[in-house]
C-alpha cells in the first residue's frame, strides 16, 4: 500500500485557437474565454502532464471559483518538479472549463485524454464526469480522479460492482447514506414535527437522494419521519409554488432535498410570500457557499447542511502542511473573499493526484499510476482518504460533519458555518443545532 501521510455558458467554443496561457495572472482570462490554461513547472525532458476539468462558467461556477487560486499554490509546491524514484519530472498543467455541462465535459475530457495525452486527469465535477468522459478514460487507460458528487451516484450510476470497481477511473466524496443518517441525527436533537417535505433537482444526485430503497425516504421511515415528497424539478425551474403548497398543506416542519443556491433562493422567497415557515431547513447543495446564504438576507440564519470541508476541521494538507484554518485564512487574505467548501475539496484533489504520481513506480506509465491510486492511503486537508482499504473498489469515502450557518455577532462576514454534529469525522462540534424559530 502507498501511504502518503504527511506531517502534513458563454465560453468560447472555438477550440481551434490553441493559445497557450501562462498561469501567472491569467486565470481570469482563461475562465472568461474558455481556453485551456497551460503551465509548466520547470521545463524538462521528462514531464508529467495533469489535466484538470473545472466548472469556470455555467450553473456550477461556484464549485470552480477557487480552482485557479488553488492551482497557483500547487504550482508553487512543484515549481522544481517532482522527484519520483530518483528521477525528477517537470509538471505541466492543463486547466479546462466544462461550462458546468455534461456534453462539454465529454468534449474537454476527450481533448485532455486524446489530444493533450495527459498522464492524469482530475476534476471536481464528479456529477458531469460520470458518463461518456469516464468511459473514455477507462477505455483509453488514462487515470482519472473525480470528486464532489456522492460516491453512490458516481459508482452505481455507472453500474459499478463493489468488488471490481473500474479500470482507470476513481472517485472520492461523502456517501449519500452517511448524509441521510446525519440529517436524521441532527433533526432528532431538536423538537420539530417529523413531517419532512422533500424536493429534488432532476439530476443523478437528486435521483440518488430520492431513491425509495437506498435514499433519504428509507432513512426517514427508519427514524419515524413522514416523507412528504413533491417530486423532481428541472434545473431551469424558477417556480416552486406547487412544492410550497404541498409542503404547507401537509404541515411539513422540516425541508430537505437537493438543489443549487439559485433554486433555493427562489424557493425561500416564494415560501415567505406564501407564509410558509418550517422549523428546520437541511438541503444538500445550496448551503455549500456563503453567497448562498447572503442571497437570503437575514433569512439565511439557521440553514443547515452536510459539511464536506470547514476551517474548523482538525486536518492538514499533505502538500503545504497547512491546517484547514490556515488554508482558509490565506485564501481570505489574498483573495478578499470568504472561504468556501470547494476550496478544501479542490486542494485535496491535488493532494490525491500528486500523491498518486509520487507513489507510482513509473509515473509515465498509466497502469503504474492506476495501481498507485488503487492503493493510496493519504491524509489530506479534507481528512483521511483510503482507496486501498475501501470496501468499494475505485472509491474512497471522505469524512462528513453536520453544520449550521449562523449570523456572526461581529466580523467581516455576515454568516459563519459552525459544526453542530461530528458525523463520521473526529471533529468536535462548535455549537448545538437549533430550530429556525430559536434563531429568529
C-alpha positions as CSV (number, residue, x, y, z in Angstrom):
1,X,0.0,0.0,0.0
2,X,1.1,3.5,-0.8
3,X,1.0,5.7,2.3
4,X,1.3,9.4,1.5
5,X,0.5,10.7,5.0
6,X,2.2,14.0,5.8
7,X,3.3,15.7,8.8
8,X,1.0,17.5,7.0
9,X,-22.0,29.4,-20.5
10,X,-20.8,31.7,-22.6
11,X,-17.4,30.5,-23.1
12,X,-15.8,30.3,-26.5
13,X,-16.5,27.0,-28.2
14,X,-14.0,27.6,-30.9
15,X,-11.2,25.3,-29.8
16,X,-9.2,25.7,-32.9
17,X,-7.4,28.6,-31.4
18,X,-4.9,26.8,-29.2
19,X,-3.3,29.6,-27.3
20,X,-1.0,28.7,-24.5
21,X,-1.8,30.8,-21.5
22,X,0.8,31.1,-18.7
23,X,-0.9,30.8,-15.4
24,X,0.7,33.8,-13.8
25,X,-2.2,36.2,-13.5
26,X,-4.2,34.7,-16.5
27,X,-6.7,32.6,-14.6
28,X,-9.4,35.2,-15.1
29,X,-8.8,35.4,-18.8
30,X,-9.0,31.7,-19.2
31,X,-12.2,31.5,-17.2
32,X,-13.7,34.2,-19.4
33,X,-12.7,32.7,-22.7
34,X,-12.9,29.0,-22.1
35,X,-9.4,28.4,-23.5
36,X,-7.2,25.8,-21.8
37,X,-4.8,27.1,-19.2
38,X,-1.3,25.5,-19.6
39,X,1.6,25.9,-17.3
40,X,4.8,24.0,-16.9
41,X,6.7,23.9,-13.6
42,X,10.3,24.0,-14.8
43,X,10.8,22.8,-18.4
44,X,12.5,19.4,-18.6
45,X,12.6,16.5,-21.0
46,X,10.6,14.3,-18.6
47,X,7.3,15.9,-18.0
48,X,4.2,14.8,-16.2
49,X,1.0,16.3,-17.7
50,X,-2.0,16.8,-15.5
51,X,-5.3,17.8,-16.9
52,X,-7.9,19.5,-14.7
53,X,-11.6,19.9,-15.6
54,X,-13.2,22.8,-13.8
55,X,-16.6,24.5,-13.7
56,X,-15.5,28.0,-14.5
57,X,-18.8,29.0,-16.1
58,X,-22.4,27.8,-16.1
59,X,-24.7,26.9,-13.2
60,X,-21.9,25.2,-11.2
61,X,-19.5,28.1,-11.3
62,X,-19.4,28.5,-7.6
63,X,-17.9,25.0,-7.4
64,X,-14.9,26.0,-9.6
65,X,-14.4,29.6,-8.3
66,X,-11.4,28.7,-6.2
67,X,-9.7,26.4,-8.7
68,X,-7.3,28.9,-10.2
69,X,-6.3,30.1,-6.8
70,X,-5.6,26.6,-5.6
71,X,-3.7,25.8,-8.8
72,X,-1.4,28.7,-8.2
73,X,-0.5,27.3,-4.8
74,X,0.0,23.8,-6.3
75,X,2.3,25.3,-8.9
76,X,4.5,26.8,-6.2
77,X,4.8,23.4,-4.5
78,X,6.0,21.7,-7.6
79,X,7.9,24.6,-9.2
80,X,11.1,22.5,-9.1
81,X,9.3,19.4,-10.4
82,X,8.6,16.1,-8.6
83,X,11.3,13.7,-7.7
84,X,10.0,10.1,-8.0
85,X,12.1,7.0,-7.8
86,X,15.3,9.1,-8.0
87,X,14.2,10.9,-11.2
88,X,13.0,14.5,-11.5
89,X,9.9,15.3,-13.5
90,X,8.6,18.7,-14.6
91,X,4.9,19.1,-14.1
92,X,2.6,20.6,-16.8
93,X,-0.9,21.7,-16.0
94,X,-3.8,21.9,-18.5
95,X,-6.9,23.5,-17.0
96,X,-10.2,23.4,-19.0
97,X,-13.7,24.8,-18.4
98,X,-16.5,22.3,-18.9
99,X,-19.1,25.1,-18.6
100,X,-20.9,23.0,-16.0
101,X,-22.3,20.9,-18.8
102,X,-22.1,17.1,-19.3
103,X,-21.7,17.4,-23.1
104,X,-18.9,19.9,-22.8
105,X,-17.3,17.7,-20.1
106,X,-17.1,15.0,-22.7
107,X,-15.6,17.4,-25.2
108,X,-12.8,18.7,-22.9
109,X,-12.2,15.2,-21.5
110,X,-11.6,14.0,-25.0
111,X,-9.2,16.8,-25.6
112,X,-7.2,16.0,-22.4
113,X,-7.1,12.3,-23.0
114,X,-6.7,12.0,-26.7
115,X,-5.3,15.5,-27.7
116,X,-3.1,16.5,-24.8
117,X,-2.3,12.9,-23.8
118,X,-2.4,13.7,-20.1
119,X,-0.8,11.3,-17.7
120,X,-3.5,12.0,-15.2
121,X,-6.9,13.8,-15.3
122,X,-8.6,15.4,-12.3
123,X,-12.0,17.0,-11.9
124,X,-14.1,18.3,-9.0
125,X,-17.3,17.9,-11.2
126,X,-18.0,14.3,-10.3
127,X,-21.6,14.6,-11.5
128,X,-20.8,15.5,-15.1
129,X,-17.8,13.3,-15.5
130,X,-19.7,10.1,-14.6
131,X,-20.7,9.3,-18.2
132,X,-19.0,9.2,-21.6
133,X,-16.0,11.1,-20.2
134,X,-15.3,8.5,-17.5
135,X,-15.9,5.7,-20.0
136,X,-13.4,7.2,-22.4
137,X,-10.8,7.3,-19.7
138,X,-11.4,3.7,-18.8
139,X,-11.3,2.6,-22.5
140,X,-8.1,4.5,-23.2
141,X,-6.4,3.5,-20.0
142,X,-5.9,7.1,-18.6
143,X,-6.1,7.5,-14.8
144,X,-8.9,9.9,-13.8
145,X,-9.8,11.0,-10.3
146,X,-13.1,12.9,-9.5
147,X,-14.9,14.3,-6.5
148,X,-17.8,16.5,-5.4
149,X,-20.6,14.1,-6.1
150,X,-21.8,11.5,-3.6
151,X,-19.9,8.3,-4.4
152,X,-23.0,6.2,-4.8
153,X,-24.3,8.3,-7.6
154,X,-20.9,8.2,-9.4
155,X,-20.4,4.5,-8.7
156,X,-23.8,2.8,-9.1
157,X,-24.9,5.3,-11.7
158,X,-22.2,3.8,-13.8
159,X,-23.3,0.3,-12.9
160,X,-20.3,-0.4,-10.8
161,X,-19.8,-3.5,-8.6
162,X,-18.0,-3.0,-5.3
163,X,-15.7,-6.0,-5.7
164,X,-14.5,-4.9,-9.2
165,X,-14.7,-1.1,-9.5
166,X,-13.5,0.5,-12.7
167,X,-10.3,0.0,-14.8
168,X,-8.8,3.5,-14.6
169,X,-11.4,5.9,-13.0
170,X,-11.5,6.7,-9.3
171,X,-13.7,8.9,-7.1
172,X,-13.9,10.1,-3.6
173,X,-16.6,12.0,-1.8
174,X,-19.1,11.7,1.0
175,X,-21.6,8.9,0.9
176,X,-25.2,9.7,0.4
177,X,-26.2,7.1,3.0
178,X,-23.9,9.0,5.6
179,X,-25.7,12.2,4.6
180,X,-29.1,10.8,5.2
181,X,-28.1,9.4,8.6
182,X,-26.5,12.7,9.5
183,X,-29.7,14.6,8.7
184,X,-31.9,12.3,10.8
185,X,-29.4,12.5,13.7
186,X,-29.4,16.3,13.6
187,X,-33.2,16.5,13.4
188,X,-33.6,14.2,16.3
189,X,-31.8,16.6,18.6
190,X,-34.5,19.3,18.2
191,X,-38.3,19.4,18.8
192,X,-39.6,19.7,15.3
193,X,-42.5,17.7,13.9
194,X,-41.4,14.7,11.9
195,X,-43.0,15.6,8.6
196,X,-40.3,16.1,6.0
197,X,-41.1,18.0,2.8
198,X,-38.7,17.0,0.1
199,X,-37.9,18.4,-3.3
200,X,-35.2,17.1,-5.7
201,X,-33.4,18.6,-8.7
202,X,-33.7,16.2,-11.6
203,X,-30.0,15.1,-11.6
204,X,-28.0,11.9,-10.8
205,X,-27.5,13.2,-7.2
206,X,-31.2,14.1,-6.9
207,X,-32.3,10.7,-8.2
208,X,-29.9,9.0,-5.8
209,X,-31.2,11.1,-2.8
210,X,-34.8,10.3,-3.6
211,X,-34.4,6.5,-4.2
212,X,-37.1,4.8,-2.1
213,X,-34.9,1.9,-1.0
214,X,-31.4,3.4,-0.8
215,X,-32.1,7.1,-0.5
216,X,-33.5,9.6,2.1
217,X,-37.0,8.1,2.1
218,X,-35.6,4.8,3.6
219,X,-33.9,6.7,6.4
220,X,-37.0,8.8,7.1
221,X,-39.0,5.6,7.5
222,X,-36.4,4.0,9.7
223,X,-36.3,7.1,12.0
224,X,-40.1,7.5,12.3
225,X,-40.3,10.6,10.0
226,X,-43.0,11.0,7.4
227,X,-41.9,11.7,3.9
228,X,-43.9,14.4,2.1
229,X,-42.4,14.3,-1.5
230,X,-43.0,17.0,-4.0
231,X,-41.2,15.2,-6.9
232,X,-38.4,16.4,-9.2
233,X,-37.9,19.8,-10.8
234,X,-35.8,20.8,-13.8
235,X,-32.6,22.7,-13.5
236,X,-34.1,25.8,-15.2
237,X,-37.2,25.9,-12.9
238,X,-37.9,29.2,-11.2
239,X,-41.4,28.5,-9.8
240,X,-41.8,26.4,-6.7
241,X,-45.3,27.4,-5.8
242,X,-46.6,23.8,-6.3
243,X,-43.9,22.4,-4.0
244,X,-44.5,25.0,-1.4
245,X,-48.3,24.5,-1.4
246,X,-47.8,20.7,-0.9
247,X,-45.4,21.3,2.0
248,X,-47.6,23.9,3.6
249,X,-50.8,21.9,3.3
250,X,-49.0,18.8,4.6
251,X,-47.7,20.7,7.7
252,X,-44.1,20.0,6.9
253,X,-41.8,21.1,9.8
254,X,-38.6,20.0,8.0
255,X,-37.5,20.8,4.5
256,X,-34.9,18.7,2.7
257,X,-33.8,17.6,-0.8
258,X,-31.2,18.7,-3.4
259,X,-30.8,21.9,-5.4
260,X,-28.5,24.7,-6.4
261,X,-28.2,28.0,-4.5
262,X,-30.3,29.9,-7.1
263,X,-33.1,27.3,-6.8
264,X,-33.2,27.6,-3.0
265,X,-33.2,31.5,-3.0
266,X,-36.2,31.4,-5.3
267,X,-37.9,28.7,-3.2
268,X,-37.3,30.6,0.1
269,X,-38.5,33.9,-1.2
270,X,-41.7,32.3,-2.6
271,X,-42.2,30.4,0.7
272,X,-42.1,33.7,2.6
273,X,-44.6,35.2,0.3
274,X,-46.9,32.1,0.9
275,X,-46.4,32.4,4.7
276,X,-44.7,29.0,4.9
277,X,-42.3,28.8,7.9
278,X,-40.7,25.4,8.6
279,X,-38.7,24.7,11.7
280,X,-35.7,23.1,10.0
281,X,-34.2,23.5,6.6
282,X,-31.5,21.0,5.7
283,X,-30.9,20.8,2.0
284,X,-27.9,19.3,0.0
285,X,-26.2,21.8,-2.3
286,X,-27.3,25.4,-1.8
287,X,-25.5,26.0,1.5
288,X,-22.0,25.0,0.5
289,X,-21.3,28.6,-0.3
290,X,-21.5,31.8,1.8
291,X,-23.1,33.5,-1.2
292,X,-25.9,31.1,-1.0
293,X,-26.7,32.4,2.5
294,X,-26.1,36.1,1.7
295,X,-28.6,35.9,-1.1
296,X,-31.3,35.1,1.5
297,X,-30.6,38.3,3.5
298,X,-31.4,37.9,7.2
299,X,-33.5,34.8,6.5
300,X,-30.4,32.7,6.0
301,X,-29.8,32.3,9.7
302,X,-30.0,28.7,10.7
303,X,-29.8,26.9,7.3
304,X,-28.2,23.5,7.9
305,X,-26.3,21.2,5.6
306,X,-23.8,18.4,5.4
307,X,-20.2,19.8,5.6
308,X,-17.7,18.5,3.2
309,X,-15.0,20.8,4.4
310,X,-14.7,23.5,7.0
311,X,-11.8,25.5,8.5
312,X,-12.7,24.1,12.0
313,X,-11.8,20.6,10.9
314,X,-8.6,19.1,12.5
315,X,-6.8,18.2,9.3
316,X,-3.7,19.3,7.4
317,X,-2.6,19.4,3.8
318,X,-0.1,16.8,2.6
319,X,1.2,19.4,0.0
320,X,1.7,22.5,2.1
321,X,1.4,21.4,5.7
322,X,-1.2,24.0,6.3
323,X,-4.1,23.3,8.6
324,X,-7.6,23.7,7.3
325,X,-7.8,27.0,9.2
326,X,-4.5,28.3,7.7
327,X,-5.6,27.4,4.2
328,X,-8.9,29.3,4.7
329,X,-7.1,32.3,6.2
330,X,-4.6,32.5,3.3
331,X,-7.5,32.4,0.8
332,X,-9.4,35.1,2.6
333,X,-6.4,37.3,3.0
334,X,-5.2,37.0,-0.6
335,X,-8.5,36.9,-2.5
336,X,-10.5,39.2,-0.3
337,X,-13.3,36.7,-0.3
338,X,-14.8,34.3,2.3
339,X,-13.7,30.7,2.2
340,X,-16.0,28.2,0.6
341,X,-16.2,24.4,1.0
342,X,-14.9,23.7,-2.6
343,X,-11.6,25.4,-1.6
344,X,-10.6,22.5,0.7
345,X,-12.1,19.9,-1.7
346,X,-10.2,21.2,-4.7
347,X,-7.0,21.4,-2.7
348,X,-7.5,17.8,-1.6
349,X,-7.9,16.7,-5.2
350,X,-4.4,17.9,-6.0
351,X,-3.1,16.2,-2.8
352,X,-4.6,12.9,-4.1
353,X,-3.4,13.4,-7.6
354,X,0.2,14.3,-6.7
355,X,0.2,11.6,-4.0
356,X,-0.7,9.1,-6.6
357,X,2.0,10.2,-9.0
358,X,4.6,10.2,-6.3
359,X,3.6,6.7,-5.2
360,X,3.8,5.3,-8.8
361,X,6.8,3.1,-9.6
362,X,6.7,4.5,-13.2
363,X,4.6,7.8,-13.2
364,X,4.8,8.0,-17.0
365,X,3.1,4.6,-17.2
366,X,-0.7,4.8,-16.9
367,X,-1.1,1.3,-15.3
368,X,1.5,2.2,-12.7
369,X,-0.4,5.4,-11.8
370,X,-3.6,3.4,-11.7
371,X,-2.2,0.9,-9.3
372,X,-0.8,3.7,-7.1
373,X,-4.3,5.3,-6.8
374,X,-5.9,2.0,-6.1
375,X,-3.5,1.5,-3.1
376,X,-3.5,5.2,-2.0
377,X,-4.0,6.0,1.7
378,X,-3.5,9.7,2.3
379,X,-4.2,12.3,5.0
380,X,-5.5,15.5,3.3
381,X,-6.8,18.8,4.4
382,X,-10.2,17.2,3.8
383,X,-9.4,14.3,6.1
384,X,-8.1,10.8,5.6
385,X,-8.8,9.2,2.2
386,X,-8.2,5.5,1.9
387,X,-8.6,3.9,-1.6
388,X,-6.5,0.8,-0.6
389,X,-8.8,-0.5,2.1
390,X,-12.1,0.7,0.8
391,X,-14.8,-2.0,0.5
392,X,-15.8,-0.3,-2.7
393,X,-13.1,-0.6,-5.3
394,X,-12.2,2.7,-7.1
395,X,-13.8,4.7,-4.3
396,X,-12.6,6.4,-1.1
397,X,-15.2,7.7,1.3
398,X,-14.4,11.0,2.9
399,X,-15.4,12.1,6.5
400,X,-18.6,14.1,6.9
401,X,-19.9,16.5,9.6
402,X,-23.1,18.4,10.0
403,X,-23.2,22.2,10.0
404,X,-25.5,25.1,10.6
405,X,-25.0,28.7,9.3
406,X,-25.3,31.4,11.9
407,X,-25.1,35.1,11.8
408,X,-21.8,36.4,13.1
409,X,-22.0,38.8,16.0
410,X,-19.1,40.8,14.6
411,X,-16.5,40.4,11.9
412,X,-16.0,40.8,8.2
413,X,-18.6,38.3,7.0
414,X,-22.3,38.0,7.7
415,X,-22.5,34.3,8.2
416,X,-20.3,31.5,9.6
417,X,-20.7,27.8,9.2
418,X,-20.5,26.0,12.5
419,X,-20.1,22.3,13.0
420,X,-23.1,21.1,15.0
421,X,-22.7,17.3,14.6
422,X,-19.5,15.2,14.3
423,X,-21.0,12.9,11.7
424,X,-18.4,10.3,10.5
425,X,-15.4,12.5,11.5
426,X,-13.4,13.1,14.6
427,X,-14.3,16.8,14.6
428,X,-15.7,18.4,17.7
429,X,-19.0,20.4,17.3
430,X,-18.7,24.1,17.7
431,X,-22.4,24.7,18.7
432,X,-25.7,23.0,19.3
433,X,-28.2,22.5,16.4
434,X,-31.1,24.9,16.7
435,X,-34.6,25.5,15.2
436,X,-35.0,28.5,12.9
437,X,-37.6,29.9,15.4
438,X,-34.9,29.8,18.1
439,X,-32.6,32.0,16.0
440,X,-35.3,34.4,14.7
